[in-house]
């Protein structure tokens, strides 16, 4: 993402998540950050999708 900015899209305590109402015709970039009692992990590699 430009300038390292991001938006928290959704928080889940499961291994899967369904995101709805994503803007159409734009390239979106998604990353995952795991979190537990020990704290946050490192960001995953990003994946780009066009909806």
Protein Blocks (a to p, Z undefined) as FASTA:
>chain_A
ZZhiacdfbdcfbfbdcdehiaehiacddddddddfkopcdddddddddZZ
